[in-house]
Amino acid sequence: MGEFDLIERFFKRPARQADVGIGDDCAIWTPQPGHQLAISADMLVEGRHFLSTVDPVRLGHKSLAVNLSDLAACGATPRVFLLSLALPRADENWLAGFSTGLFQLADAHGCELIGGDTTQGPLNIAITVMGEVPCAQAVLRSGARAGDDLYVSGYLGDARLALEAFRGHISLPQSVFDAARLRMEMPEPRLALGQSLRGVATAMADISDGLLGDLGHILKASKVGAEIDLTATADLMAVSADWKCPADLASHCVLSGGDDYELVFTAPAEARGLVLAAAAHAHTRVTRIGQITPAPGLVLHDAHGQPVQHHHRSFDHFA
């Protein structure tokens, strides 16, 4: 099977939103009037971002999900995306599974594949996603203000727990491992929540490299600090309802594990009702975990309000 046969069989579909889709030198797409483009790119490399044993259906899902999570973080609505694939070989079974997972998520969010590239090489998946946000309504990292509440969506730490099990660092009951692995391999981008928080959240980021690291981007961009109540983060792992994770490991997974693709965001204290309404509208849990402070720096507090030293490091590709 040649390159163009591969594209025709597994990835080419009739254009719905694009003016010109797959098959020309360029795709052409016209955004809605009164909207700005929101554009994000992510690359997934085998052995670095995913294991060689991952189900290709799940990998197709995750490849797009990590990009959609960036759009969620600025309150954008996804529209179209580009896919570039480096493949060791044209494995028809793998491509069928990968494209199925990819298009299932794309269709669920109305996001159309309009072009890309393929080549032969080590398995590498690069996606550029484009969305729309009403002019001047994007939620950025730079808007947090002293006194704002600090929130996270959903659950944190399960993906890192699965990775620790894969590495042989911990043994998990099968049901717990399966649940954690699902969280690692099929994250759900919080698009509905991100859109519902436009005009409510003052700053937002997606949690890809770990809570503390990604919160750090907000604090740096906003020139503020934060305090986190560790009692509020103690039960953020989804699997904690069925299994008691050792406290030190749970803290590490939740605070710096990464691969969560949840949202960390800030909002004024007087907007708590609006935050809960946005969460209810999006059918997504949110947890208030702390507060933004005027002085730069991040302080973690225990159950007695005492500061706790921490040495958590978030994921860094070159560390």
Secondary structure, 3 states (H helix, E strand, C coil): CCHHHHHHHHCCCCCCCCCECCCCCCCECCCCCCEEEEEEEEEEEECCCECCCCCHHHHHHHHHHHHHHHHHHCCCEEEEEEEEEEECCCCHHHHHHHHHHHHHHHHHCCCEEEEEEEEECCCEEEEEEEEEEECCCCCCHHHCCCCCEEEEECCCCHHHHHHHHHCCCCCCCHHHHHHHHHHHHCCCCCHHHHHHCCCCCCEEEEECCCHHHHHHHHHHHHCCEEEEEHHHHCCCCHHHHCCCCCHHHHHHHHHHCCCCCEEEEEECHHHHHHHHHHHHHHCCCEEEEEEEECCCEEEEECCCCCEECCCCCCCCCCC
